[in-house]
Amino acid sequence: MFALAAVVTAVGLLPWLSGRDPALALLRARSAEQAPTPEALAAIRADLGLDAGPAGLLGHWFARLLHGDLGVSWVSGAEVLPSVTAGLGVSLTLMGAALAVAVLVGTLLAAPVLLRGRATAGTVAAVLAALPEFLLSLVLLLVAGVWLGWLPTSGWAGPAHLVLPALALGIPAGALLGRLVADALPAVLDERWVELWRGAGTGRGRITAAALRRALPALTGQFGMVAVGLTGGAVAVETVFAVPGIGRTALGAATSQDLPLLQGCVLALLALGLLAGAAAALIGRRLLGPALREAGLGLPQPRTRRIPLAVPLALAAALAGVIGWGLLRDPYAVDLTARLAAPSAAHPLGADALGRDVLARLGHGAAATVGTALAVTFLSWLTALVLGFVPGVAAGLADVANALPPVLTGLLVAAVTGPSGGAAALAVTLVSWPPLAAHAAALVRETRASRFLVAQRAIGAGPLWVWTRHVLPTVAGPVARHAVLRLPGIALALASLGFLGLGARPPAPEWGLLLDESADYVERAPVAALAPAVALALLAALAVCLSSRGATPARRAPRAPRARGGFRPGLRIRLPLCLRLRLLLRSVVAPRKDRPVAAPPV
């Protein structure tokens, strides 16, 4: 609750943090033609109670909040609660449809693992997960709405208006979920109980259901994060299709400095995030069952099929070649005679609306896009590892941070530091660590419920040894792979903030800016518009290849026969040197009372 109050307070202080006069911003939002005279500004301050200062205004707002009153809009004069309720209802409906699409896409991507029982490379899932939502929205709008005329392109009047936005949101989310499930299933299907069930004649459907239940506890947090992200992060999709959702409402309120409406929207998003996080945690604990209390859960070893080295080398060579070729060209040279030119010898990837070479801008924008995204990914991974080991402390912060769209976080950070590339990187870092922290916390929870951890403690291993030699290696690797998988999405989030004026600004040759600038002429110059999207897709495929190369190869080790007492002779547990010496000494000089005594003669 402290994090919730802190974020709402920061949103409430947005006009003062930005260094601008709230009365002047409201006057321009209400009537751009009216002159900002001292009398007019004083009247606005008196009408809205701005003379009391930020502390007095926040105190008055919190007092009314306890009575269910969110205040009155500073721009329209209407009640805030109906606007927030209407926007939240639309976004929840869109979220439900997109979540259904995501489950369908994830099921299709995880089906090969269930059918064949071995890991897949995951390149297709990574490419789909890296698709920009607003670019996918534009493609669906043009193909299904304009060219084919199958579905409406804007508005919110019926079920037909729900299809295209749900597809644009659900396909990338489903690809991410499918990749996570496909990574978790092979190790589960290699466990001993699966072989025993098959030998006993258990049907494939029952085994599949049990394997999914075995793999889902570590992923329930991700499902909750994706569900909330579909609601709060749909600003671009809602803008493209003119959907009156909560994200679009919050962005409009922040742009017009409508403080009460912005506070109400953020409060609704944060409340939804807290509820989704609590529900996901409850489902995860229910799936684990008594194993969490009795330490009866054995952890499977991760098993991933390695991709041939030639694949990542080819992808890296293609990216390096395009980037290197582009670095040799001028990204700022304007040639109005070549506006929206098709690919040619002079412009291999065509030209943009100002006649600038797309290849040159693609090459020069790689450093800003990929370099900043790598730094943000590394910081998010470190934050997730630290907070994943203290889930009680990080749970509330993760839910609050995940419920904030990057756009709103970028507004808050830019209000304090000013718009810049560093401000955009900080904003994306603040909202990109929760999924990784949820993954780390789930792995820590499963590790604590495993049998080998109890065995280590029973033989005298200290907490430091257990956490550094067993728990940390078990958690760091999968979370690192998850972080690498999110690299393209982080790069896209940075680019979207730059397009909105919260990060890199034109004419900077940044990949996201290229995508946004080319959205208006994607039908006339498709090559120039899709070149940055293809670059991000190649980056996603390279990230998956590198993460798969660093994973444990898929090898089924032969099982050693069990000796008397239930122990497997091939099983070795690495112990500290002091413990090994102590056990050796006890085996040589055993107490007399422990030695066998001969039976007395009859």
C-alpha positions in Angstrom: 0.0 0.0 0.0 3.0 2.3 0.6 4.1 1.9 -3.0 0.6 2.5 -4.2 0.3 5.7 -2.2 3.8 6.8 -3.4 3.0 6.4 -7.1 -0.4 8.2 -6.8 1.3 11.0 -4.9 4.0 11.3 -7.6 1.2 11.5 -10.2 -0.5 14.2 -8.2 2.7 16.2 -8.0 3.3 16.0 -11.8 2.4 19.6 -12.6 4.7 20.9 -9.9 7.5 18.4 -10.7 7.5 19.5 -14.3 8.2 23.1 -13.3 5.2 24.5 -15.2 2.3 26.4 -14.0 -0.8 24.1 -13.6 -3.2 27.0 -14.2 -1.4 27.9 -17.4 -1.6 24.3 -18.7 -5.3 24.1 -17.8 -6.0 27.4 -19.5 -4.4 26.2 -22.7 -6.3 22.8 -22.5 -9.6 24.5 -22.0 -9.3 27.3 -24.5 -6.1 27.8 -26.6 -7.3 31.2 -27.9 -7.8 32.8 -24.5 -4.9 35.0 -23.4 -3.1 33.9 -20.2 -3.7 37.1 -18.2 -3.0 37.2 -14.5 -6.7 37.5 -13.7 -7.6 34.4 -15.7 -4.8 32.4 -14.1 -5.8 33.6 -10.6 -9.4 32.6 -11.3 -8.4 29.0 -12.3 -6.2 28.7 -9.2 -9.0 29.8 -6.9 -11.6 27.6 -8.6 -9.5 24.4 -8.3 -7.9 25.2 -5.0 -4.4 25.4 -6.4 -3.5 28.2 -4.0 -3.3 25.6 -1.2 -0.2 24.1 -2.8 0.5 20.5 -3.7 0.3 19.2 -0.1 -3.1 20.7 0.5 -4.5 19.6 -2.8 -3.3 16.0 -2.2 -4.7 15.9 1.3 -8.1 17.1 0.0 -8.1 14.5 -2.8 -7.3 11.6 -0.4 -10.0 12.7 2.0 -12.6 12.6 -0.8 -11.2 9.3 -2.0 -12.2 7.7 1.3 -15.8 8.6 0.6 -15.6 7.2 -3.0 -15.3 10.6 -4.7 -12.5 10.9 -7.3 -13.2 14.6 -7.9 -14.1 16.6 -11.0 -12.1 16.8 -14.3 -10.1 20.0 -14.6 -10.7 20.2 -18.3 -14.3 19.0 -18.9 -15.8 19.7 -15.5 -17.4 16.2 -15.5 -17.2 13.6 -12.7 -14.0 11.5 -12.8 -15.5 8.3 -11.5 -17.8 7.6 -14.5 -15.0 8.2 -16.9 -12.6 5.9 -15.1 -15.2 3.2 -14.8 -16.1 3.4 -18.5 -12.5 3.3 -19.6 -11.7 0.4 -17.2 -14.6 -1.6 -18.4 -13.5 -1.2 -22.1 -10.0 -2.2 -21.3 -11.0 -5.2 -19.2 -13.2 -6.4 -22.1 -10.3 -5.9 -24.5 -8.0 -7.7 -22.1 -10.3 -10.7 -21.8 -10.4 -11.1 -25.6 -6.7 -10.5 -26.0 -6.0 -13.0 -23.2 -8.1 -15.6 -25.0 -6.0 -15.0 -28.2 -2.8 -15.2 -26.2 -3.8 -18.6 -24.7 -4.7 -19.9 -28.1 -1.3 -18.7 -29.6 0.6 -20.0 -26.6 -1.1 -23.4 -26.9 -0.2 -23.7 -30.6 3.4 -22.8 -29.8 3.7 -25.3 -26.9 1.9 -28.1 -28.7 5.0 -29.4 -30.5 6.7 -29.9 -27.1 3.8 -31.9 -25.8 3.6 -34.0 -28.9 7.3 -34.7 -29.4 8.5 -34.4 -25.8 11.6 -32.4 -26.5 12.6 -28.7 -26.5 12.3 -26.4 -29.4 14.5 -23.5 -30.5 11.7 -21.0 -29.9 12.8 -18.7 -32.7 9.2 -18.3 -34.0 7.9 -17.4 -30.6 10.6 -14.8 -30.0 9.9 -13.2 -33.4 6.2 -13.0 -32.7 6.8 -11.7 -29.2 9.0 -9.0 -30.6 6.4 -7.7 -33.0 5.5 -4.1 -32.1 1.9 -3.9 -31.1 1.3 -0.6 -32.9 2.9 -1.9 -36.1 0.9 -5.1 -36.0 -2.2 -2.9 -35.4 -1.4 -0.9 -38.5 -0.8 -4.1 -40.6 -4.1 -5.6 -39.4 -5.9 -2.3 -40.0 -4.6 -2.0 -43.5 -5.0 -5.7 -44.6 -8.2 -6.7 -42.8 -9.9 -3.3 -42.5 -8.9 -1.3 -45.5 -7.8 -3.7 -48.3 -10.2 -6.6 -47.6 -12.9 -4.7 -45.7 -13.6 -7.6 -43.4 -13.7 -5.7 -40.1 -14.1 -2.1 -38.8 -11.0 -0.1 -38.4 -11.9 2.2 -35.5 -14.5 2.7 -32.8 -16.1 0.6 -30.1 -19.6 -0.2 -31.1 -19.8 -4.0 -31.1 -18.0 -7.4 -31.1 -16.6 -6.8 -34.6 -14.6 -3.8 -33.3 -13.0 -6.1 -30.7 -11.3 -8.5 -33.1 -8.4 -6.5 -34.6 -7.3 -4.9 -31.3 -7.5 -8.3 -29.5 -5.3 -9.9 -32.2 -2.8 -7.0 -32.1 -2.4 -7.4 -28.3 -2.8 -11.2 -28.0 -0.4 -12.5 -30.6 2.8 -11.0 -29.0 1.6 -11.9 -25.5 0.7 -15.4 -26.5 4.1 -15.9 -28.1 5.8 -14.9 -24.9 3.7 -17.3 -22.8 4.1 -20.1 -25.3 7.8 -19.7 -25.2 7.9 -19.8 -21.4 5.7 -22.9 -21.3 7.7 -24.7 -24.1 10.9 -24.1 -22.1 9.4 -25.6 -18.9 7.7 -28.7 -20.3 10.6 -30.8 -21.6 12.2 -31.1 -18.2 8.9 -32.1 -16.7 8.2 -34.7 -19.4 11.6 -36.3 -18.7 10.8 -37.0 -15.0 10.5 -40.5 -13.7 6.7 -40.3 -13.0 5.9 -39.7 -16.6 7.7 -42.9 -17.6 5.8 -44.8 -14.9 2.5 -43.4 -15.9 3.0 -44.3 -19.5 4.0 -47.8 -18.5 0.9 -48.1 -16.5 -1.2 -47.2 -19.5 -2.3 -43.7 -18.5 -3.8 -41.8 -21.4 -1.9 -38.9 -23.0 -4.5 -36.4 -22.0 -4.1 -37.1 -18.3 -0.3 -37.0 -18.6 -0.4 -33.7 -20.4 -2.7 -32.2 -17.8 -0.4 -33.4 -15.0 2.7 -32.1 -16.8 1.1 -28.7 -17.3 0.1 -28.5 -13.6 3.7 -29.5 -12.7 5.2 -26.7 -14.9 2.7 -23.9 -14.2 3.6 -22.9 -10.6 6.8 -21.1 -11.9 4.8 -19.4 -14.6 1.6 -18.2 -12.8 3.3 -14.9 -12.0 4.0 -14.3 -15.7 0.4 -15.0 -16.6 -0.7 -12.4 -14.0 1.8 -9.9 -15.3 0.7 -10.4 -18.9 -2.9 -10.0 -18.0 -2.3 -6.6 -16.4 0.1 -5.6 -19.1 -2.6 -6.1 -21.7 -4.8 -3.6 -19.8 -2.2 -0.9 -18.9 0.1 -1.2 -21.9 -2.5 -1.1 -24.7 -2.1 2.7 -25.2 -0.7 2.4 -28.7 -3.3 -0.2 -29.8 -6.2 1.8 -28.3 -4.9 4.9 -30.1 -4.6 3.2 -33.5 -8.1 1.8 -33.3 -9.6 4.7 -31.4 -10.6 2.5 -28.4 -11.8 4.5 -25.4 -9.8 2.4 -22.9 -8.2 3.3 -19.6 -4.7 3.6 -21.1 -5.8 6.0 -23.7 -7.8 8.0 -21.1 -4.8 8.2 -18.8 -2.4 9.3 -21.6 -4.9 12.1 -22.7 -5.3 13.2 -19.1 -1.5 13.4 -18.6 -1.0 15.3 -21.8 -3.7 17.9 -20.9 -2.6 18.1 -17.2 -6.0 16.9 -16.0 -4.7 15.9 -12.6 -7.9 14.3 -11.0 -8.6 12.2 -14.1 -5.0 11.0 -14.3 -5.0 10.1 -10.6 -8.2 8.1 -11.0 -6.9 6.2 -14.0 -3.6 5.4 -12.3 -5.4 4.3 -9.1 -7.6 1.9 -11.1 -4.5 0.4 -13.0 -2.6 -0.1 -9.7 -5.6 -1.7 -8.0 -6.0 -4.1 -10.9 -2.3 -4.9 -10.7 -2.4 -5.7 -7.0 -5.5 -7.9 -7.5 -3.9 -9.8 -10.4 -0.7 -10.3 -8.5 -2.5 -11.6 -5.4 -4.6 -14.0 -7.6 -1.5 -15.3 -9.4 0.4 -15.9 -6.2 -2.6 -17.8 -4.7 -3.0 -20.0 -7.8 0.7 -20.8 -7.7 0.6 -21.8 -4.1 -2.5 -23.9 -4.7 -0.7 -25.7 -7.6 2.3 -26.5 -5.4 0.0 -27.8 -2.7 1.6 -29.5 0.3 5.0 -29.8 -1.4 5.7 -26.2 -0.4 5.3 -27.1 3.3 6.7 -30.6 3.3 9.6 -30.1 0.9 8.4 -33.1 -1.2 9.0 -31.6 -4.6 12.0 -32.7 -6.7 13.2 -30.1 -9.2 13.8 -31.3 -12.8 17.0 -30.3 -14.5 16.5 -27.8 -17.3 16.7 -29.4 -20.7 16.9 -27.3 -23.8 18.0 -28.4 -27.3 20.9 -26.3 -28.5 20.7 -24.5 -31.8 23.5 -25.1 -34.3 26.2 -22.4 -34.0 25.7 -21.5 -37.6 22.3 -20.1 -37.0 23.3 -17.3 -34.5 26.4 -16.6 -36.6 24.3 -16.1 -39.7 21.8 -13.8 -37.8 24.7 -11.8 -36.3 26.4 -11.5 -39.6 23.2 -10.3 -41.3 22.6 -7.6 -38.6 26.2 -6.6 -38.6 26.3 -6.3 -42.3 23.2 -4.1 -42.5 24.4 -2.0 -39.6 27.9 -1.6 -41.0 26.6 -0.8 -44.5 24.3 1.8 -43.0 27.1 3.4 -40.9 28.9 4.3 -44.1 26.0 6.5 -45.3 24.6 9.8 -44.1 21.4 9.4 -42.1 20.5 13.1 -42.1 20.9 14.0 -45.8 17.5 15.2 -47.1 16.6 14.7 -50.8 13.0 15.9 -51.4 13.1 14.4 -55.0 13.5 10.9 -53.5 10.6 11.1 -51.0 9.2 7.6 -50.4 11.4 6.2 -53.1 11.4 2.5 -53.7 14.6 0.4 -53.1 17.3 1.2 -55.7 21.1 1.4 -56.0 21.1 4.9 -54.4 18.7 3.8 -51.6 19.0 0.1 -51.0 16.1 0.1 -48.5 14.2 3.1 -50.0 13.8 6.6 -48.6 11.4 8.0 -46.0 9.0 10.9 -46.2 11.8 13.5 -46.3 14.0 11.6 -48.7 16.4 10.4 -46.1 18.1 7.1 -46.7 16.5 4.3 -44.6 19.5 2.1 -44.6 21.7 4.9 -43.2 19.2 5.7 -40.5 18.8 2.0 -39.6 22.5 1.6 -39.2 23.1 4.7 -37.1 20.1 4.0 -34.9 21.4 0.5 -33.9 23.8 1.9 -31.3 21.2 3.9 -29.5 18.5 1.3 -29.7 20.4 -2.0 -29.0 23.0 -0.5 -26.7 20.4 1.2 -24.4 18.2 -1.9 -24.5 21.1 -4.1 -23.4 21.9 -1.8 -20.5 18.3 -1.7 -19.4 18.0 -5.5 -19.7 21.1 -6.0 -17.5 19.8 -3.7 -14.9 16.4 -5.3 -14.9 18.1 -8.8 -14.5 20.1 -7.6 -11.5 17.1 -6.0 -9.9 15.1 -9.2 -10.4 17.7 -11.4 -8.9 18.0 -9.2 -5.8 14.3 -8.8 -5.3 13.4 -12.4 -6.3 15.1 -13.6 -3.1 12.9 -11.4 -0.9 9.5 -11.9 -2.6 7.6 -10.6 0.4 9.3 -7.2 0.0 9.2 -7.1 -3.8 5.6 -8.5 -4.4 3.8 -5.2 -3.8 6.4 -3.2 -5.7 6.3 -5.6 -8.7 2.5 -5.4 -9.0 2.6 -1.6 -8.8 5.4 -1.2 -11.3 3.9 -3.8 -13.7 0.5 -2.0 -13.6 2.0 1.2 -14.9 2.4 1.5 -18.6 5.8 2.7 -19.8 4.1 5.8 -21.2 2.9 7.0 -17.8 6.2 6.1 -16.2 8.0 8.0 -18.9 5.8 11.0 -18.2 6.7 10.9 -14.5 10.4 10.5 -15.1 10.5 13.2 -17.8 8.6 15.6 -15.6 11.5 15.4 -13.1 14.6 15.0 -15.3 13.3 16.4 -18.6 12.8 14.4 -21.8 16.0 12.6 -22.9 17.3 9.2 -23.8 18.4 8.6 -20.2 15.0 9.5 -18.9 13.4 7.0 -21.2 15.9 4.3 -20.2 15.2 4.9 -16.5 11.4 4.8 -17.1 11.6 1.5 -18.9 13.9 0.0 -16.3 11.4 0.9 -13.6 8.7 -1.1 -15.3 10.6 -3.9 -16.9 11.9 -5.8 -13.9 8.6 -7.1 -12.4 8.2 -10.1 -14.8 11.8 -11.2 -14.2 11.4 -10.8 -10.4 8.2 -12.8 -10.5 10.0 -15.6 -12.4 12.9 -15.5 -10.0 10.6 -15.6 -6.9 8.7 -18.6 -8.3 12.0 -20.5 -8.9 13.2 -19.6 -5.4 9.9 -20.9 -4.0 10.2 -24.2 -5.9 13.8 -24.6 -4.9 12.9 -24.1 -1.3 10.3 -26.9 -1.7 12.7 -29.4 -3.1 14.2 -32.5 -1.4 17.8 -31.9 -2.1 17.7 -28.6 -0.1 16.6 -30.5 3.0 19.3 -33.0 2.4 22.0 -30.3 2.3 20.8 -28.8 5.5 20.6 -32.2 7.2 24.3 -33.0 6.5 25.2 -29.6 8.0 25.6 -27.3 5.0 25.4 -23.7 6.0 22.9 -21.2 4.6 25.5 -19.3 2.6 26.7 -22.5 1.0 23.2 -23.6 0.1 22.2 -20.2 -1.4 25.4 -19.5 -3.3 26.1 -23.1 -4.6 22.5 -24.3 -5.2 19.8 -21.7 -5.1 21.5 -18.9 -7.0 22.7 -21.0 -9.9 19.3 -22.6 -10.2 17.6 -19.2 -10.4 20.1 -17.0 -12.3 20.3 -19.0 -15.5 16.5 -19.3 -16.4 16.0 -15.6 -15.4 18.9 -14.6 -17.6 17.3 -16.4 -20.6 14.0 -14.8 -19.8 15.7 -11.3 -19.7 17.4 -11.9 -23.1 14.0 -12.9 -24.5 12.6 -9.5 -23.4 15.4 -7.5 -25.0 13.5 -6.7 -28.2 10.4 -5.6 -26.2 12.6 -3.3 -24.1 14.1 -1.8 -27.2 10.6 -1.2 -28.6 9.4 0.4 -25.3 12.4 2.8 -25.5 11.5 3.7 -29.1 7.9 4.3 -28.3 8.8 6.8 -25.6 11.1 8.6 -28.0 8.2 8.9 -30.5 6.0 10.4 -27.8 8.6 13.1 -27.0 9.8 11.4 -23.8 13.1 10.0 -25.1 15.0 10.3 -28.3 13.6 12.9 -30.5 13.5 13.5 -34.3 15.7 13.6 -36.3 17.5 11.0 -34.3 17.8 7.8 -36.3 16.3 5.5 -33.7 14.6 2.3 -34.7 11.3 2.9 -32.9 11.2 6.4 -34.3 11.6 5.0 -37.8 8.7 2.6 -37.2 6.5 5.4 -35.9 7.4 7.9 -38.6 6.8 5.3 -41.3 3.3 4.3 -39.9 1.6 6.9 -42.1 3.0 5.7 -45.3 3.3 2.0 -44.8 0.9 1.4 -47.7 2.9 3.5 -50.1 6.5 2.5 -49.0 6.2 -0.9 -47.3 9.9 -1.7 -47.5 11.0 1.5 -45.8 8.3 1.1 -43.1 9.0 -2.6 -42.4 12.9 -2.4 -42.4 13.1 -1.5 -38.6 10.5 -4.2 -37.8 12.6 -6.8 -39.6 15.7 -5.6 -37.7 13.9 -6.0 -34.4 12.7 -9.5 -35.5 16.3 -10.5 -36.4 17.4 -9.2 -33.0 14.8 -11.3 -31.3 15.9 -14.5 -33.1 19.5 -13.8 -32.3 18.6 -13.3 -28.6 16.8 -16.7 -28.5 19.7 -18.4 -30.2 22.2 -17.0 -27.8 20.1 -17.9 -24.8 19.6 -21.4 -26.1 23.3 -21.8 -26.7 24.0 -21.0 -23.1 21.5 -23.5 -21.8 22.0 -27.1 -20.8 21.9 -29.4 -23.9 19.0 -31.9 -24.2 20.6 -35.2 -23.2 18.9 -38.0 -21.4 21.4 -39.4 -19.0 21.1 -43.2 -18.3 19.7 -44.0 -14.9 22.0 -45.9 -12.6 20.6 -49.0 -10.8 19.6 -48.4 -7.2 21.6 -50.0 -4.5 20.3 -51.3 -1.1 18.7 -48.6 0.9 17.3 -46.7 -2.1 20.5 -44.8 -2.9 21.8 -44.5 -6.5 25.6 -45.1 -6.6 26.1 -42.7 -9.4 24.6 -39.8 -7.4 27.2 -37.4 -6.0 26.6 -34.4 -3.8 29.4 -31.9 -3.6 30.0 -31.0 0.1 32.2 -28.5 1.8 35.6 -29.7 2.7 35.1 -29.5 6.4 31.9 -31.6 6.1 33.7 -34.2 4.0 36.5 -34.5 6.6 34.0 -34.8 9.4 32.1 -37.6 7.7 35.4 -39.4 6.9 36.5 -39.2 10.5 33.1 -40.5 11.7 33.3 -43.5 9.3 36.8 -44.5 10.5 36.3 -44.0 14.2 32.7 -44.9 14.8 31.3 -44.9 18.3 31.2 -48.3 19.9 27.5 -48.2 20.5 26.9 -47.9 16.8 28.8 -51.0 15.9 27.0 -54.3 15.4 27.0 -56.6 18.4 27.2 -60.4 17.9 24.1 -62.4 19.0 24.6 -64.4 22.2 24.8 -68.1 21.9 21.7 -70.1 22.5 
